[in-house]
Amino acid sequence: MGIPHLRKHLEPYAQRGAIQPSSLVIDGPALAYHILNLCRIKTIKNSPFEQPTYELLSRTTLEWLDRTRTCGLTISRIFFDGYLPTSKTHERTKRLMKTSKELQGFHRKYVNGLTQGRPGWNSNRKVGLFPEAQPSQSGVSPPPPAFFVPSIIDTLRQSEHYASLTTVVPGEADVFCAQYVREHGGTVLTSDSDLLVHNLGPNGSVVFFSDMECNPAGTEITGLQFKSADICERLSLQPEDGLSCLAFELVIDPHITLEQAVSKAKSKYSVGAYPGAHKEFTEQYLSPETGSQIPIEASVMLDPRISEIVLRCRDEKPAMYLPFLLDSPTRTSAWESSKDIRQLAYAILQTVTGSLIPTVAEFRRLDQPSAGTPVKVPPISEVEMDAAVLEDVLSSIIKAVKNSKAVWMTLSVYQDVVMTTSQGKVQPLSLKVLQQAVDEKLDTTSWEPVHFLAQCQATYYSLRMLQQIMQYAASQGKGLSPALKELLDCLTKLPSLPDFPTIFNFPEMLQLIIDNKGLSCLTKICADQDDMVPQLEAIMQPKKQPKSNKRKNSQEPEARPRSNNPFALLDAEC
C-alpha cells in the first residue's frame, strides 16, 4: 500500500533502459488498475456512462500483455490477491470510508441526475497502451465498475496463453511476486512501492507501470528499473535488509531527507528505538500472513474476495469485503436485497469447516469506523431447506420465463419485493422502475433506476458467490446434497461478469422482464407477499392513451419525453 516517498527518493538510483531480466512477474491488482486508468483517458470523468465496459477492460488487458510479449519480454507469472492479512484491516476500513465519502459527494453534486456520456463512446474504442501522458484521476467521479478485477481474471483464465500463468494466491500478490523473483530472478511489474522493501534476491528488480514506455514502432519497451542489489551497493546498505531499514525510517519520519534516512538505516537507529514497531513492519515482508491453512483445488476458480471469505471461514470473526457498487447513499445498501443468498453461501461453508459460523461481518458502504454489518449465518441444519426454497423459486422462474437473460432480472425483482415486504414498506423500488419502463418514462440518469440496477448487480454477484462456494464445497471430498446439486445445476446458466446488467444495457434488461412473461411469473411467486400482486397487475395493464390531434405534418417537432428531473419543467417554462 506504499511507503511514503520511498519511490521518489530512489528514482535517481534507478536505471532507464530495456528491461532486464526480461522475465516479468506481474502484480495482478496493479495491472487491473493500470488498465482501468488507461481506459479512462479522454473520458468524461464524472459520467458513469463513460466508464469502461468489462469487454473493453478485458480486451485492453490482453492487448497490453500481448504487446509486452511482441517486444521480447516474457510473462512468467501473474498473481492476484486471494487473501489480505488482518494487519490490513485498518487500512481497508480507511479506504472504504474514503470511497463511501466520495460516493456521497458524487451523489450530492448530481442529486438531480447523472451526467450523460457521448453516444457510442465505448463502442469498439481503441485504447492507447503506452500513452505519453499518464492518466490522472481528479474531481468528483463515480466508483469504478464494481467487478472489473474478477472480470479481468476471468479473461486471463480463458486465454490460451495466460491461463496457466494466472493465479489467485492465498495471500497478497506482492508477497508472491517477490518470492518468485527471489527464487527465479526477474522483474516485478507493479504500482506499489512496497515491492522495493521485499528481498528480491541478487537478480530481482522492480518496474512501475507508469514508468514503462514503448517506442513508436511498437518493438521495444523500456522502463525505469529499480534493481535492489545495485541500489543497496550505491547507498552502501546491506543487501539483505538495507532497503527495509531505509523504508522503516521513512515510515517513522516521512519528512526526512534521503541522506538522513540512509544514515539512520546504516546505524539501524529506528530499529533500536522502536523495536515493536519494527518487528510488526518487517513481519509483513519476511513472514506475511497467508490463508493457506485450507487447500483450494486448482480446478476451483474463485474470485479474489470469494477466495478470502473461503480462507477466512475458520476465523473467529470472518469478514466479507463486498465489491463497491454505484448506489444511492440515501437508500439502504444495494447489497441488502440479496442478503439471504449470501447467508446460504456462508452457511454452506460450515459444511466444510464442520464448525459453526455464527455471523459474517459484511463491509459495504461505510460512513464511520465499524466492524462491518453483522450478517447472521443459518445453522447447518437449515442449509437443505434454504437451498430448496431458492431452487424452487429459481426453477419456477426458469420454467415461466423462456429467455435465460430475463430469468436473473426477474429473480432480482423478486428479491427486492421480498425485502420491501419484510421491511413493512409499500412499494418496491423495482416495481416503481418497471412501471416507468412500461410507461416509457424511464430516466437512466435518475438515482431510482441507478439504485435498482445496483441491487440487480448485487443479486447476480451474490449468486456467483453461492455458485463458487458450492463448487469449492464439492471439491472438498464430501460432495453436495441432492438439494444443493439441484441448486448448483440451476446456476450453471448464470451470466458471466461482462453479461451482468450495467448502466449501458439496463433499459434493455428491464424490457426482457416485460417481454418474456416475467411480470406474470412474479404475480405467482409473489402471491404470498402483501399487496404486491395488485401492483404487478397494474404494471401489466397498459394505460389507455388519450386521443391526440397530432397534425400530420412530418416536419412538426416531436414532444420532448417527460423527464424525472424536477428541474426540467423549470427549463421548459423559462
N, C-alpha and C positions, 0 to 999 in steps of 0.2 A: 504493500500500500504506500510505499515510498518513504525514503529517508530525506529529511529537509536539506536541500541544497547539495546533496552528495553528487548528483549527476553534473550540476553546474561547476562544482569545484574540480571534478576530474576530467572535464572536457578537454582542457589544454594537454592532457596526457594521453588522450585517445588518438587513434591514427585513422586518417581518412584514406580510403582506397578500396581496392577489390577485397571482398570479404573472404578471409582465410582464417581458420579452416572453412572450406565450402560446405561442410556438413551442418545443416541447420536443424536446431531443435526449437520448436515454436511454442510459445506461451499462448495457449488457445484462447482464453478470455481476452487477452490483449489483442490478438488477431481479430476477434469478433468485433471489438470496439473500434479498432482501426478501420475495418471495413465499413462499419456503421458511419464513422466520421467521413470517410471518402464519399459514401453515397449521399451524405447530407450537403456536400459542397454545391453551391449555387441554388439551394432550395430556399423557399420562404420558411425561415426557421420557426416562426410562430404558428404555422399551419400544420395540423396533423394530416391534412390531405396531401401534403408533400413529403411526409415521412416515407422512407424507402420501403418497398414491399418486401416480403420474405423472399419472393422469387428473385428480385434484384439483388438482395443481400447475398443469397446463395450463389447466384451466377457470378457476382463480382468476386466472391471468395475464391471460387475455382479459377477464375481468370487471373487473379493476383498470384495464386500459388503456381499456376502453370507458367506465368511469366518468369518467376524466380527460377524455375527448372530450365526453361529455354535459355536463360542467361548463364547456365553452367553450374547452378547451385543444386545441392542435393538435400531434399527434405527427409530427415531421419525419423523424427517423431513430432506429433502434435498432441500436447497434453492439455486437458481441461480439468478444472476443479470439480471434484466429486464429493468434497467434504472440507469444511473450513474449521480450524481449531476453535475451542471455546475462548481462547485468548482474543479472538477477533470479534467477540460478541459486542463489546462496547463500540468498536469502530463500525460494525454493521448497523447497530442501532442508530448511531450518529448519522450515518449516511442515509438510512431510511427516513429519519426525521427531516433531513435536508431535502430529500426528494419529495416528501409529503408537503413540506412547506412550499416548495417550488410549484407543486400542483395547485395548492391553494392560491398562490399568487397568479398563476395562469388562469384559474377559474375566475378570480376577482376581475382581472383585466378583460376577460372575454365572456363575462357572465351572460351577456345578451346574444351570444352566438360565436362560434368559432370562425376563424379566418379560412375562407375557401382557398383551394390551390388552383394552379393553372390546369386547364383541361388537358388530359392526356400526358401530364408531366412524367409519370412513371412508366409509360408505355415504351418498351424496348429502349430504354435510356442507356447510353454508354457512360461509364464512369472512368475518369482518369485514374489509373492505378498508381502513378508516381507523380502527383502534381507538384509544381514548383513551390506553390504556397500551401503550407499545411493548413488543414481545416481548423476553424475556430468555432466555438460554441458560446454565444453570449446572448443576453437578453432573456425575456420570458418565453419559454418554449414548452411544448408538451413532452411527456416522458417518451423514451424510445419505444419501438414496438416491443410488446411485453415478452415475446417468446423468440427474440431474434437469435439468442445464443444457442438454445437447443435446435432451432431451425437450421442454423449453420452446421451444427454437429450432425444432424440427420443427413444433410447434403454430403458431408465428408464420409459418413458411414456408407452411403450409397454409391460413392465414387469408386471406380475400379482401381484407381491409383492410390487414393488416400485412405481408404477404409482400413487397411491393415496398419496404418501409421497413426491412426487417431484413437486416443484412449481417454476415457473419463476416469481419473485416478482417485483412490481413496484418501485424498489429501489436497493440499494446494498445488496447483500446476507448477509454480515457480520452484518448489522443492524438488519435484521430479525432473524438471528441466535441468536444474543444477546437478543433480545426482547423475543424470545420463551423460552430461558433458564432462563431469569429473571422471567418470569411468571410461568414456569412449572418445573424449575430445569433441570439439565442435563449437558452434556459435549459437547462442541463445538469442532469438528474436523476441522482444518484449517491449512493453511501455512502462515497466515497473522497475524503479531504481533499486528495489530490494535485491534484485539479481546480482548487483555489484557487491553485495555483502556476503553472498554464499561462497563457499570454497569451490571454485570451478576447476581446480587442478592446474597443472602447468600448461595445458594446451586449450584451456577454455576461455571464451570471450563472450561479450555482450554487445549487441547492436540494437538500438532502439528503432522502432518502426518509423518514427518521424525523421530519423537521420538517413534513411535509405533513399537513394537516387538511382534513376535508370537513364542511360544515355539516349539521345533522340532516336537512334537506330533500334533501340529496344534489345540490345545484345549484351549489355553489361550492367550489373548492379553494383554500386559502391555504397559504402556506409562509414559512419564514424564508429570505429571499433574500439571497445574498451577491453583490453587484454589484462586480466587481473595480475598475472605474474610480472608483466612488463611495468605496470603502474606501481606495484609494490617495490620493484627494483629501483625505479627512478625516484621514488619518495623515500627510499631506504627503510621500508616497512617489512616486517616479517611476512613471507608469502603465505604462511598458514592462517594467520588471524589479523594481519595488518589492516586490511580494509574493514574488517569487522570492528576493530578497535577505533578506527577513524570514524566509522559511521556512528558508533556509540557516543563519541564525543559530540557529534553534530546533533544527536538526539537530546543529549543533556543540555547543550547550548547551541541552538541553531544559528546564532548570530556571530560566532567566532569566525575568524579567517581560516583559510586552508592551512597557512603556516602554523597558526596556533593549534589547530586540530591535529596536524601531523606531529607536532612537538609533544602534545599530550598523549597521542596514540602510542608514540615510541616509549614513553615512560609508563604507559597504562595508568595515567593519572585518575581518570574517572572510574576505571575498573576497580581500583583500590578504594576510591571514595564512595562508590555506590555498588557494592558487591551484589546486593539483592537485585537491583535493577539490571545490572549487567548479566546476571545469571538468567533472568527472565528474558532479556533481549537475545542472548545467544542461543537459548533453547529452541527458539522458533526457526533457527537456521541449522543448528547442529543435531538436535533431536526433536524434530517437529512432530506434533500430534497428528496421527492419522486415524482413519476409521477401519483399518484392515482386519479388525477382530472378527468380522463377519464376511466370509468369502462371497464374492459375486461372480457367478459363472460368466465367462466371456460372451456366451450366446445371449445373455440378458442385456438388452440395450436400455440403459436408464439415462434420463436427463440429469444434469448436474444436481438440481435441487431435490429431485426424487431420490437420487443416489444418496444424498445427505440424510434424508429422513430414514431411509433404509439402514444406513450405517449408524444412525443415532437412536434407533428404536430401543436399544438396551440402556440408554441414558436414563438417569433418574427423572429428568425433566426434558424430554425430547422436544425439539423445536423445528418448525417448518417455515422457511422463508419463501413466501409465495411471490411469484412474479408481479411486478408493479404495473397496475393497469391504469389506463386513462379513464377514470370515472369521476363522478361529481362528488366533491368533498362535502357537499351539503346533504348527501344521502348516506344511508348505510353502505358499508363497503360492498362492492360488486361481488366479492367472494362469498357473501353470506348466503345467497340463494342456493348455492351448490354445496353448502357445508355438509349435508348428510351424505353426499357421495364420498367426500374425503374422510368422513367419520368411518365409513365402511372400509376404505383403504387402510386407515390406521388400525382398525380392528383386525384386519387380515394379517397385519404384521405380527400380531400376538400369536398367531398360529405358527410363526417361525421361531419367535423367541421362547414360546412356551410360558411366558410370564405376562402379568397384567400391565397394560399401559393405561393408567387412569385418565390422563389428559395429554394433549399435544398443544404446545404454545404456537399459535399461528401469528406470523408477522405480516401484516397487510399495510394499510396506511398507518402512520404513527405520528401523533401530534406532540407527544411528550415522552420522556423516558419510560419504558414499560417492559415488562417481562413477556409481552405478547398477549394475544387474545386466547384464553384457555378454551380448548375445544374438547368436550367430553368424548371419550372413546368407548363405544359399546363393548360389553364383555364378549368373550369368545362364544358364549352360548347363544348370542343373538346374531352372529355373523350369517348363519344359514337363512334365518328369517329375513334379515335386511337385504341380503343378496337376492332372495326370491322375490321380494317386493319390487326392487328395482328392475329385475329381469322381467317381471310381469308387466310393468309399465312400459319398458322398452319394447318388449315383444308386441304389445298392443299397438304401439305407435308404428312399428315396422310393418305390421300386417295392414294397418289402415292407410298409412302414408306410403305411396308407391315410390316416390322419389327419395333415394337414400340421403341426399343432402338435406331434404326437408325434415328427416327424422330427428336430427340432433337439434335443429332450431325449434321444432315442436316440443322436444324434451326441455329445452331451455325456458320456454314459456311456461310449461308445467311446473318447473322448479320455482319460478317466480310466483306463480299462482299459489302454490303451497306455502311459500314463505309469507306472502301477503296475508293469507288466511290465518296462519299461526300467529302473526303479529296483531291480529284484530283490525286490520285495515280493510278499506272497502274496495278500492280499485287498484288492481295490479298495474305497475308501470308497463309491463309487457302488453297488456290489453289496450292501454291508452295509446301506445305506439302503433300497435296493429290497426287500431281504429283510424289513426292518422294516415297510415299507409293505404287503407281501403278507401278513405275519403280523398286520396291524392293530395294530402296536406302535410306529408312527412317532410320535415326540415332537418336534414342530416347535420346541420351546423348547430342545432339546438342541443342542450345538455340532456334532455329527456331521452332521445334515441341514443345519444353517446353513452349514457349510463347503462341503458338496457343492452347495448352492444357489449359493454364490458362484462355484464352479467352472463351473456351468451359465451363470451370468450372464457370466462371463469368456469362455466359448466363444461365446455369442451375440454379444458385443461384438467379439470377435476376427474373427468372420465379417463383422460390419458394417464393421470396418476394412478387411478384404480387399475387400469389395464396393465401398466408396467409393474405395479406392486403384486398383482396376481401372477404375472409371468415370473417374477422373482420368487414368489412363494412356491410356485410349481417347480422351480429349478432346485429347490432345497431338498428334494427327495421324498417329501411326504405326499406330494400330489395335491390336487384340488378336489373338493367335494363335488357331487353332481350339480348342486345349485350354483357353485362358483364356476364350474366348467360351462354351464349354460350361459351364465352372465358374460364370461370371457368370450364365448362364441358370438354373443350379440355385439361385443365391442370390436370385433375384427374389422368391421366396416367404418370404424371411427376415422374421420378425415385426418390427413396429415396436417402438420402445422401450417404450410402455405395455403391449405384449403379451409382454415378456420375463418369465421366471419371477421371482416375487417371494415374499417371506415369507408373503404373503397367499394365494397360489394354489399354493404348492409341492406340497402333497399331491395336488391335482388334476392337476398337471403330471406327477408321478410315476405316477399312475394311468393317464395316457394311454399311457405306455410299456407298462404291464402289459396294458391292454385292447386295444391295437392292434398286436399281434404284434411289439412292439419287442424283447422278450426273445428270441424265436425268430430274429429278424433278427440280433441280436447274437451268437447262437451260431454263425452262419455267417460273419459278417465278423470274428469274434474267433477263428476256428478255429486260427490260427497263433500265438495268444497262450497261453503256457504256463499250464496248469491253470485257465483261465478258463471253458471250456465246461462242465466239471462243476459249477462254482459257479452258472453261469447256469441249467443244467438243474435244479439243486436249488431255485432260486427258483421255477422254473416248475412244480415238483411240489407240489401242495397237501398240507400235512401233515394226517394223519388226526387228527380231533378226538376226544378221549376222550369216552365216553358220560357224560352228566350225568344226575343225578337231580333236575333242577330241579322244584320244586313249581310247580304251575300257578296258584298264587295271583298274580293280576296286581298285587297290592299289594306283593309281595316286592321289595325294592330290588335293582337290578342290581348285579353285581360291578363294582368300580372297575377301569377299564382299567389295565393294567400300565404303570408309569412308568419311563422311562430314568433318572430322578433317583435316585441311590444313597441319598439320604436319605429317599425316600418310604416305604420299608419301616419306617424308624425311627418316622416319624409314625404309620403304621398300627398299630404294635405298642405305642405309648405309651398 
